[in-house]
């Protein structure tokens, strides 16, 4: 699934409680703030593109249906 979005920023968050790094991409999707937790591989792939803040882009999501719930995970930005 592809959606138009505005790229805001991305950050790496370290949890000392879990002793683990988390990777977050901040977007504006459908005029609302949207934070997507992604894997390190996806985070690095997006970081290489060196997107400018507040740039319009196309967010690509992998979707899965579990029962009546639809889950979407951010896969890439182009």
ZIGIGI-V949641 format. One record per residue. N is the residue number from 0. RES is the residue in three letters. D_CENTER is the distance of its C-alpha to the mean C-alpha in whole Angstrom. Layout:
n res d_center
N RES D_CENTER
N RES D_CENTER
This chain:
n res d_center
0 UNK 13
1 UNK 13
2 UNK 12
3 UNK 13
4 UNK 10
5 UNK 11
6 UNK 9
7 UNK 10
8 UNK 10
9 UNK 8
10 UNK 10
11 UNK 12
12 UNK 14
13 UNK 17
14 UNK 19
15 UNK 22
16 UNK 23
17 UNK 21
18 UNK 22
19 UNK 18
20 UNK 15
21 UNK 12
22 UNK 9
23 UNK 6
24 UNK 4
25 UNK 6
26 UNK 7
27 UNK 10
28 UNK 11
29 UNK 14
30 UNK 16
31 UNK 14
32 UNK 11
33 UNK 8
34 UNK 6
35 UNK 4
36 UNK 6
37 UNK 6
38 UNK 9
39 UNK 11
40 UNK 12
41 UNK 8
42 UNK 8
43 UNK 11
44 UNK 11
45 UNK 9
46 UNK 11
47 UNK 14
48 UNK 14
49 UNK 14
50 UNK 13
51 UNK 15
52 UNK 14
53 UNK 14
54 UNK 14
55 UNK 14
56 UNK 12
57 UNK 11
58 UNK 8
59 UNK 9
60 UNK 9
61 UNK 11
62 UNK 13
63 UNK 16
64 UNK 19
65 UNK 21
66 UNK 24
67 UNK 23
68 UNK 19
69 UNK 17
70 UNK 13
71 UNK 10
72 UNK 7
73 UNK 5
74 UNK 7
75 UNK 8
76 UNK 8
77 UNK 12
